[in-house]
Amino acid sequence: MLKKIKYLSLAIPLLASAVSVQAKPLSLERIFDDPSLSGKSPVQLKFSPDGNRVTYLQGKSDDYNRYDLWEYNLKDNTNRMLVDSAKLFSGPENLSDEEKARRERQRIFGQGILEYKWSKDGKALLFPLNGDLYYYELAANKSKKLTNTEAFETDARFSPKGNFVSFIREQNLYALALDSGKEIQLSSDGGGIIKNGMAEFVAQEEMSRMTGYWWADDESKIAFTRVDESPVKEALRNEIYADEVKLFNQRYPFTGTNNVKIQLGVVTLNNQQVDWVDLGKDEDIYLARAKWLKDSNTLSYQWQNRSQQTLELRFYNSKTKSQKVALTESSDTWINLHFDLEFLKDKKHFVWASERDGFKHLYLYRTNGQLVRQITNGDWTVESLKGIDEKKGLVYFSGRKDTPLESHLYSASLFKKGDIKRITEQGQYHDVVLAKDNKTFIDNSSAVNQPNAAALRKINGEFITWLEENKLDNTHPLTPYLSDLATPEYGTLKAEDGQAMHYRLFKPSNISDGKKHPVIVNVYGGPHAQRVTNSWRSKNLYFQYMAQQGYVIFQLDNRGSYNRGKKFEDAIYKNLGEVEVADQIKGVEFLRTLDYVDPQRIGIYGHSYGGYMALMTMFKAGDYFNAGVSGAPVTDWALYDTHYTERYLGHPATNAKGYENSAVFPYIDGLKGPLMIYHGMADDNVLFTHATKLFKQLQDTNKPFEMMTYPGSKHSLRGKTVQTHLHQTITNFFNRHFNVK
């Protein structure tokens, strides 16, 4: 029925024995304060093209949210700051509404330098700051401003050979010649409802496509999207801030309504002539991805139908204007998108990922669309393609072959059968970046009680040097709290259909005192997410804090969650909030068997889809869950967007009953225990309307509830003051209703 696993080698008490610091109890104020208890955490680590440098962004010592550009020189093993962002611009950025929305979609937060790109020759770096573009030359150790306009330049990058810098300005595509400084405007009708070279809302939010243009390798052409938002009906929205209410019209593609009209064009740089790719008679489609082949004449693009049950990889010949379908993926439920398409240098083959056998695996194809072989197989998932070494005949990828709880780097034979080899060490979770020559890689590793550390390794896994050891010594901000951190217990439960579900328990240190302890079930429960892993998440510090207050924290990845294969995920199809709730009930039934659990004090808490799950469990399973906190919940799927909602529920016209059953409102009468709902009042993902609609129905049915709203906050409720207040409010709610002092 259940299996318990403990990562004893990762136990924090063992780590703490190496330091002589008396333990401190965690506090909410300290968890969300600076410096972060996670320690130093450089972000966006990238190899230089020659592999001799690793560049990264790091917060200032006196302002952790303002980032500078740094490098680690592998030849002399030295760190140095390349660009001090404050010397270029020290004030707060005055972001346009468009830029604010873009950053929210891409989860870009902070000040200073927040993104950057390498030139192909490795001599320069490009980065935006305060809406303008800067060019940093390594040899001169100097930055120069490339643009100086009132408008924001976004999505900037070097052209493949490094002769141009391309960017978006005021919804049009531009290229700037670096030798002359001349700007070439490649589209002209952008503005208002027309966006050129930009990813539309659902592409960014739901398809993870953050760009709308793609260079050919020879720099002669750029493929780009032209988005017409006019088919999407305008809705009057408001965002409520502390001192004002902003009213504006937004074209939000509610499920079942029109999407944008999208075109795919190819513009030639020397004459700005545009040729439009024929996407077919059906305009109600999604353009998921685009990528040029090595010949710079053939453009691949991924065409997905509205139901998301068919995906075609198409090849468009920009010379002959002809095209063909290289391969087709189909599903009775939905097709998950990915970025795992790589064209080989031999110009004859490409590697592609598919879930056609029930798990995501890699396949080798010829460019004529003929399948050569399946590269990986088995009841486990490939996460992402990391690199291809054609000379050695190896493909490198991250995956979950050894355990669903850890991500590892593996190698597999590209052209012929061979063993799959794990490269990274077990007992940790690895996020890796391979050098262009596939000889070394950056290994970002962590474990549940071990914050992230970054090492440089040879491709066989051999350690070379630390890029950021983040050692838990006497200087580390987490060290004073180490010995009191709980080592979580891992295990599995069986769902009703026999599939294994992984869980994790954080327990109080006095769990053997014979007392009955309250439980908080922390839930997400939705697709494309996994909570139970052997990895460091700063959010876990809140669970550690609650364990120190006497709570048991329980997490269960129910059916529908990620990295377990298509059958496990497909269980939610066309009826959300059904099997997920049934699985969480299984979790509570397990908790009730534990002699240290008080079955009358089991609460649930979640945010976003987890907020939806908190409502559904409180409404549908009130005999199991005694109190609940729901954060930024979807309450009515008719109010959410097309691509996400229709992927899992289908179109409202063909699954009206599924939409009705998947909303929270039919089950409100089942509410028995205390409920708190919180929401950001400027949320543009799960609109605040979801909360107000629920507030009204709870009031109309005379159901008591508590609420907390956050003026000006988006979906992720950023900021340490907001996060501290939010978690104190959640803690107070459970303490009050579970009589914890």
N, C-alpha and C positions, 0 to 999 in steps of 0.2 A: 504493500500500500504506500509506504513512504520510505525514503532513504535519506539518512543524515550524512552530511559531509562537513568536515571542519578543515579550514586552511590553517592548521596549527603552526605551520612555518611562518605564517604572516602575523601571528599574534602580537598585538601591540605591547603587552607586558614584556615579551622577550626583547623587543626593540628598546623598550624603556629602560631595561636593565643596563644598557650601555651608557646611559646618561645619569648624572647625579642631580636631578632637579626634582624637587618635591612637587607632587601633582597639584594642579589647581582644578577646581570644578569649572566646567564650561559655563559661559553666560551668553545670552542672546546678543547682547551688545558687542561682545568680543567676536562672536562668530561672524558678524556682518561688518566688522570694523577692519581698518587697515593697520598693519600689513596683514595680508591674507594668511590665515592659518594653513593654507595649502603650500605656503612658501613661495619661492621664486618660480615663476612659470612663464618663461618666454613663449611667445605665440608666433604663429606663421613662420616656423623654421623652414628655410629653403636652402638648397645647395646652389652655389654659383655654377654657371655652365661648365666651368673646368673642374668642379668638384673640390677646389682648394679652400673654399670659404663656406661657412654656414651663416646666413643672415637671419635676423629675427627681430621682433618688436618686443620692447620691454618697458614697463611703467617706470616713471621716475621715482626715486627714493623718497621724495617729499610730496609726490602727487601720483599715486598709483594708477590713476585712470588717465593719465596723459602719457602717451607712448612715443618712444624714440626708436630710431633705426640703429641696430647694432650688428656687429659681425664677430664671428669666431674664426680666426685664421688658423687653418689646420697645419700650415707649415711651421709656424712658430708657437702654436698653442696659446694664442693671446686673444683676449676679448677687447674690443674697443667700440665706442660709440661712433657711428658714421654721421648721423644727422641728429642734432638736438632740435626737436620740433619747436621748442619755446623760442629759440633764436630766430626762427623763420616767422612764427606767429604765436603769440602768447595768450591772446584773449579767447573767450568762448566763441565757437563758430556760430554764425548766424545762418542756420540751415533753412533752405527752402522747404516747403511742404513736401515737394516731390522727393527731395533728398532725405528728409526725415522718414518718409514712407519706405524708400529704398533701403535705408539702414535697418529699419525695423524688420523688413522682409528677410534681409540677409543676416540678421542678428549681429549687426556691427554696433558696438557700444564703446564709449570712451571719447577722449580728445586726443589731439596730436596726429601722429602718423598712424593710420589704422589699416592701411593696405599698401602693397608695393609690388613691383614687377622687375625682374632682371631683363637686361638686353641679352640677345643671343650670344654676342661676343664676350659677355661678362665684364665689360668695361664701365657699365652704367646701370643705375637703378632709377625707376620712375615711381613717383608717389603723388597722391593728391593731398592738399592741405588747405582748409578753408575755401574750398571750391575751385582752387587753381591747381595747376600741375607743375611739379618740380622734377628737374633732371639732375641726378647726382652722379658726378664723374669720379670714379675711385682714384685714378691717378692724381687728379688735382685736389682730391678731398674737398670738393666744393659743390654746392647746390646752386642751380640757376632756375629762375622762374620761366616756364614755357608759355604760360597763359596768364593774363591779367585782365579778367573781365568780371562784370557784376554777376553774370550767370555762372552756374556750377558746371564744371566739367566732370563727368563721371564715367565709370567703366573704361578707364584709360589703360592702354597697353602698348608695348612695342610691337611693331610689325615683325614678321618672322625673321627677316634679315637685319632688322634694326635700323632701317633707313627712315622709318616713319613712327610717329606716335598717333594712335587713333583714340577717339573719345566721343562721348555724347554731350552735346550742348543744346539746351532748349529743344529736346526731343528730335534732334537731327544728328546725323553721323558725319564726323569730320576726320581728316587725316592731316597731320602736320609734318612737313618735310624737315628733318633735323638739320640737314646741311644748309638750307636757305631760310628756314623759319616760316616758310609760306604755308598757310592753311588752305586745304582743299575741302570745300563743302560737298559732301557726297549725296546728301538729300536736302530737300528744301521745303517740303510741305509739312514738316513736323510742327506740332503745337496744338493745344486743345485736345481734340479727340484723336489726333493722329500722332503716333509715336514711331519713329524710325530707329532701328538698331537697339531697341529696348525690349526687355522681357515684360510681358503684361503681368497683371496681378496674379492670376492663377499659375502662370509659369514660374514665378518666383516663390509664391507661398506654398504651392502644392506639387510642383514638378521639379523643384530645385534647379531650374534653369534661370540663372541670374544675368544672362546676357542675351543680346539679340543680334550679334554680328560675329562673323568668323572670317579671318584672313586665309587666303590661299598661300601656300608655302613660298611661292615665287613672288609674292607681293603685287601681283598684277590685278588681283580681284579681291573683293570682299563680298561675302554673302551676308544678307541682313534681312531682318523682318520689318514689315510695315504693318502696324497694328491700327485698326480703325475701331474705336470704342463705341461708335454710334449705335450699334445694335444692342448694347447693354443699357438697360433702362436706368435713368438717373433716380437716385433715392436721396431725399433730404436727410442728412445726418447731423448729429451734434457731438461735439467733444466738450466735456465739462471739466474746466480747470478751476483752481481755487478762486480766481478773481474774474473769470469770464467764461462765457459759453460761446463756442465757435460753431456757427451754422454753415454748412456747405453741402453742395451736391456731390455725391460720389456715385460713380458707375460701378456698382457691386454686383457681380454675377451670381445672384441667388440661384440655388439649385432648381433645375427645371426651366430656367429662363435662358435668354440668348447669351452666348459668349461673344467675345470680340471677333471681328473678321480679320484674319491674318493672311498676309502674303509673304512669299519668300522671293527676294530679288538677288541678283548678282550684279554689282556695280564694278565697272572697269575704271581703274584709277586714272589712266592717262586722258580719258575723255568724259568721264562721269556718266557714261551710258549705262542704263539699267535694263537687264533682261529679267523678265518675271518667270519663275518656275511654275509650271502647271501643277497645282496641287490636287486637281480633280474637280468633278462637278459638285461634290458634296462639300459645302463650305463650313459645315458644322463639325469641325475636326480640331485636333490639337497638333501643333508642331512641337514635338517633344525635344528633339536634339538636332544639331547639324554639325558636320565635320567634313573637311576636305580630305580627299585621298592624296597620296604622295605625289601624284602627277600634276597637281594644281589645276587640272581641268575638270575633274569629277568631284562633285559635291554630294556627300551622303546626307540624307536627312531622315528622321524618324517620324512617320505619319501615324497618328493614333486616332481611331474613330471616337465618336462621342461616348459610346458605352464603355470604352477602354478595354474591350475584349479582343480587339484586333490591333496589332502594331506591325507596320511595314517598314523595313529598312530599304530606302530607295536611293538609287544612284542617278544623278542628273549630270549629263555631259554638257558643259558650258560652251563647247565648240559647236556641237551638232544640235543642241537644244533637245536632244532625245533623253529618255530616262527609262529605267527598268526597276523592277522590284527584286532586290537581291535575296531577301528572305522575309517570311511572314511568321509572326508569333500570334497564337490565338489561345483564348481561355474561355471557359464557361463562366468564370467569375470576373476577374480583372487581371490586367498585366501590370506588374510593378516596373516602373522605369528605372534605368540605371545609366551610368556613364562608362560602362565597361565595353568599349569598342576601340580597338587599336589596329590601325593599318600598318602592315609590316613594310620594312624598307625595300623588300624584294619586289614590291608593287604587285604581288600575286596573291597575297593572303591577308586575312584579318582575323583577329580574335574577338569573339562575341560571347556575351553571357545570356543565359536563358534559364527559366524555371520549368521548362517543358516536362522534365521528368519528376517534378515535385519539389526539387531543391535547386537553388541557384548554382549553376556550374558554368564552366568555360568551354567554348567550342572553337575549333579552328575551321575556317572557311576559305575557299578560293574566292577571288573577287568576282567571279562569274556566278556566285551564289551557291556553288556546290559545297556541301559539307564534307570536310576531310576527316575529322575525328572529334570525339568528345574528349577534352583534355582532362577534366576532373569528373568524378562521380561519387555517389554514396549518399547516405542519409545525413547529410550535414551541408552547411551553406558556405559558399564563397561570398565574401563581403565585397571586395573590390579588387580590380586589376591594378597592380603596382608597377610592373615593368616587364619588358620582354628583351631577352638577350638572344638575338637571332644566331649569333656565331656559336654560342654554346647550346642552342636549342632548348632554352629554358624560359618558362614564364613564371613570374613572381606575383603572388596575390596574398591578400589577407583573408582569413577564413576562420571557421569554428569547427575544424575537423576533430580536434581533441576533446573539446567541451564547448557547449553553447555559452558558457560563462566567461570565456576568455577569447580575445582576438589575437591571432598569431600570424606571422609572416611565413609563407610556405613557398617552395619551388616545385614545379612540375615539368615534365618533359613536354616540349611544344609539338614536335613532329611525330614522335613515336611513343609507344607505351613505356612507362617507367614509374618508379616509385615517387610518391609525393613526400617531400621532406619538410619537416618543421624546422625553421631556422631560429626562432626566438624561444626564450626560456619559458617553461611552464611555471604556473603559480603566479603569473602576472598577466596583465592586459596590455597589449602593445598596439600603438598607433605609429605607423612607420612611413618614412619618406625615402625613396630610393634616389641615389645619384643618377645622373643621366647615363653614365657608363656602366651602371649596374654593379659596381665594384664595392660600394659602401652604402650604408643607409643610416638615417637618423632613427633612433629607437626611443620613442616616447612611451615609457612604461610606468605602470602604477599597479597597485593592488588595493583591496577594499580599505585597508588601514595604512597604506603607503602612498603619500602624495606623488604626483608626477615627477619623473626624472628623465632627462634627455641624454642619451649616450650616442656616440658615433661608433658604428660597428662595421666590420668587414661583411661581405655578402654571405659568408658562411656563419655569421653570428658572433665571430670573435670580437671581443671588446677592444677598442682603440683608445678612446678617451671620453671623459665626461664633457658634455656641452653645458649641462646644468645638473649637478649631482643631487641638489636639493636634499642634502644629507640631514637626517634627523639628529643633529648634535645639539649642544647647549645653546647655540645661536638661533636655532630654528624656532619660529613663532609657535609651532605646534608642540614642541617639546614639553613645556610645562603642563600640558594636558594629557600626555601620552598614556601614562600608567592607568588612568581612569577610563580610557576608551575601551568599549566592549568589542570583543572579537565575534563577529556575527556567525550564526550557524546557518549552513546551507542544507537544503534537502529537496526532495521531490514529492509531489502528490499526483494522484491519477485523476484525470478528468472523467466525465461520464462515459466518453467514448474510448477510454483507455490510454489516451495520450498523456505523457508525463509533463507536469508543470513544475517549474523550479520556484522555490521560495527562499526567503532569507529572513532571519530573526535577529534583531538586536535586543539583548536582554539586560536587565539591571544587574549590577554586581552582587546585589543581595538576593538573587533569585532563589537561593537555597534556604531562605529564612522561614519557609513554611507559610508565608503569606500569599494571598491571592492578588495578582497584579492586574491593573487595567492594560488594555491593548489598544494601540492605534494601528489600523490597517492602512498603510500608505499605498495608494493605487494610482496607476495611469490606465492600464488595461486596453488601450487602443492600438491600432495597427501602426507599424513602422516605429515602434518604441520597445525598449527592453530595459527593465529596471533592475533585475536580479543579475548582476555581473560581479566578477572579481576585479573591480576597478575603483579608482578614487573618484568620488564626486563630492564637491564641497557641501552639497545638500545633505549628505550623510551626517555632517556635523550636527545638524538640527536633530536628527534621529538619535545621535549619541547623547545630545543634551536631554532629550526626553527620556532616554533610558536612565540617565542619572537622576531624573525626577521620579523614577519608579515605574515607568511605562515599559511595556514590551512593544517593539515596533515590528510589524509583520509586512512583508512585501511578497506578492505572488504574481508572476507573469502568466496571466490566464490565456486561454486560446484566443487567437486574434493578434497576439503580440508578435514581435519580430525575431528573426534569426532561428526559427524552428522549422522552416519549410512551409510550403504552400498549403498543405492540408491543415496544419495547425492554424494558419492565418485565415484560411477560407471559411472557417467555422462561423464567422460573424456575418457572412454575406447575406444581404437583403433583410437583416433583422438585428440591428445593433441593440446592445443592452440586454441580450437574452443569455447566450452562453457565457458572456463575460460575468454576468451576475451569478449564474449557476456555479461557475468556477470559484468565484470569491466566497460563495456559501460553503463550498468544499473546504476552502481555507479556514473558515470559521469553525466548521465541524472538527477539523484537525486541532485548532487552537483549544477547543473545549475539552480535548482529551488530555491536555497538559495540566498537571496538578498545580502549577503556579499561575494559571490564568483564571481571572474572575470572569465567568461567562456573562455576567450582568453588566460588565463594563468593557464592552468591545466597541470601539469607535472606528470611523473611517474618514480619511482625508485625501483629497486629490485636487489637481489643478488642470484646467483645460479638458481634455477627454477624461482625465481623472476626476475633474469636477462633475462632469456628466455621470461618471460611474458612481460617485458618492451619492448623487441624487437618486439614481436608479436603484442602488442597493438600499438606501433609506426608505424609498417608496415601495419597492417590491419585496424586500427582505427585512422588514422592520423587526421581526422576531430574532434576527441574528445580529443586527447592528443597532446599538443603543444610542449612538450620537454620531453626527456627521458634519464635516466641514467641506463645502463645495466651493472651489475657486474658479472663476471665469468659465462657467460651464456652458456648453451647448445645451439648450433646453428643447429646441425645436429645429430639427434638421432642415426644415424648409427655409430657415433663416441663414443657413450656411452656404458655402460656395459650391459651384458646379463640380469641379474636377474632383475634389476630395469626397463630397457627399455621394455623388453618382457612382464613384468607383466602388463604394461599398453597399449602397442601397439601390443602385439603378436609378432610372429616371422616375420622377414622381408620377408621371402619367401611366407608367407600367407597373408601379409598385406602391400604389397609394396606401395600401394596408400596412406595408412595411414601414413607411414613413410615420404613419399614425402610431404603430406599435413601438417605434424606436424613439418617439418623443417622450418626455418625462411626464407630460400632463395627464395621461390616462391613469396614472398610478398614484397621484397625489394623495388620494384618500388613505393609502396605506402607510402614510407617515405616522410614526408612533413616538419616536424619540426626538430630542432637541436637534435643531438644524441651524447651521450658520452658513450664509452665502456671502462671498466677497467678490468684487469685480472692479477692474480699472475703468474709470469713466471716460477714457479716451481710447478704449480698445477698438482697433480697426480690423481685428482678425475675428474673434468671437465678439460680435457687437454687443454693446451694453443692453440692447433691446432684449437679448436672451434673458438677462437678469430681471429687467422690469416686467417682462411678460410673466415670468415666474412669480415675482413679488405679488402681482395683481391676482393671480389665480390662488395663491396661498391665502391671500387676504379674503378673497371671495368665498373660499371654503372654510374660513375661520381656523386656519392652521397657523399656530404661532411659529415664528422663526426669528432668527437674528440676522443682521446684515452689516457689512462693512464695505464702504465704497472708497475708492482712491482717486481723487481729482487729478486729472492730467496723466494718469498712468495708462500705459498700453497693456498689451496682453501679458507681457513678461514681468510687469511691475518692477522695473529696475530701480536701483538706488538703495543705499544702505539704510537710510531712515525709513523708507517705505518697507523694506524687507524686515527690519527690526520690529517695526510696529505690527506688521502682518503676522509674524511668527509669535510675537507676544500675545496678540489677540487670539490666535489659534490655541496657544498654550493655555491661556486663561479660560477659554471656552471649555476645553476638556477638563481642566482642573476643577472648574466650577461644577460641571455636570457629573464628574466621576469622583468628586469629593477627595481630590488630591491637594494636599497642602505643602 
